[in-house]
Amino acid sequence: MRSPAVATLIERTKLVTLIGAGHLYSHFCNLVLPPLFLALRAEFEVNFVTLGIAVAAANVASGISQIPFGVMVDRVGGRVTLLIGLLMIGAGFILMGFADAFWQIIALSAVVGAGNGVFHPADYSILSARVDERFMGRAVSIHGFTGYAGWFVAPGTMLALDAWFGWRGALAAAGAAGLVIAAFVVWQGASLTEDTGSRQAPRDRLAFAESLRRSLALVRSRPMLMMFAFYFITSFTTAALMSFAIVAFGEIHGASLEDGGKILTAFFGAMAIGVLLGGVIADRTDRHGLVTATAICGCAATILLTAFSAVPLVVVAISIALGGMLYGITTPSRDLLVRAATPPGLIGIAFGFTSTGLGVGGAIGPVVCGWVMDAGRPDWMIILIAAVTVIAVFTVFMGRPGDQRRDGA
């Protein structure tokens, strides 16, 4: 007979592995199409703007779908909602492989993007219900790390699949991966069930109208609005850096494209390490607001340093890597702040609403910073990113509820 501690460890590992696999796939899906752009351009004779529309369709659909999926999570549970999203993504990519006109790629990309909206509300609902408080910080940090891993492996994987099977086969393989993960969700469904020991209010006791009223009241609350703003601001920063850092470092510091790419890779690599470190920190303190504010302030300072041409390139690389690590450290504490401000039974809509800020910030950041870059001032662009990042500190402290607590406390 297994001891309770061993059984708990095995169940927790199984749970985090299943959730992590889905989250890795979610981020992987963000970068399925870009590596195939040249093949798609040749096949359908479209320009790069049209190719970009397919990616934009996915991002818009993902942003729009997160709140409805959050409501669904609170009504029917994270496991069922997660399964629906995985099936939408898997089927969408497989059908793309049969497309004979590019508008079909765009339409199916929107389907895939909508399916991708399930992961944050569903994942955090399941983790919140099933993971013990002592391990919650590490659980959400592993969740974040798997997402970054998905970004890391996607480009190379899709290029290899394209070389082996062509773009149609590559898309079919990407879709099949989603269906395989969906099959595991069905097979190991008991591990993802929120009913056992759940901290959430029973959904079947909540009338739909009452559930909707509570959801609307929550998203209008100051803590949720401030955390939406935090997600928006930090996504603005990362999306802008991802889009223009390589060019900006070349113009400010004379970095080659290769060196600029290495510096940006260091930022995201350090971010992945930081999110694991942040999970350990989050489990050792309940002052998540202070941890988040301090780390994000440090991140802004390291980004600002790179705006000055007198700074040596090696210092720029170290500074930007440190900034990525500090940003990663904020992620688990940020997620626990949202969880702490959420009443029982509404975790899905809470994360669905706040995560919408990621999509909005990711759409606006590159446009605004692109305008500054077009003005010929990459240094101002870096300063703008640092200034916007600092604003996130105020959203943390302004968003603290007077009776902030963890679910079920």
Secondary structure, DSSP 8 states (H G I E B T S, - for coil): ---HHHHHHHHHHHHHHHHHHHHHHHHHHHTSSGGGHHHHHHHHT--HHHHHHHHHHHHHHHHHHHHHHHHHHHHH-HHHHHHHHHHHHHHHHHHHTT-SSHHHHHHHHHHHHHHGGGHHHHHHHHHHHHS-GGGHHHHHHHHHHHHHHHHHHHHHHHHHHHHHHHHHHHHHHHHHHHHHHHHHHHHTGGGG-SSTT--S--GGGS-HHHHHHHHHHHHTSHHHHHHHHHHHHHHHHHHHHHHHHHHHHHHHH---HHHHHHHHHHHHHHHHHHHHHHHHHHHH-S-HHHHHHHHHHHHHHHHHHTT-TTS-HHHHHHHHHHHHHHHHHHHHHHHHHHHHT--TT-HHHHHHHHHHHHHHHHHHHHHHHHHHHHTT-HHHHHHHHHHHHHHHHHHHHHT--TT---TT-
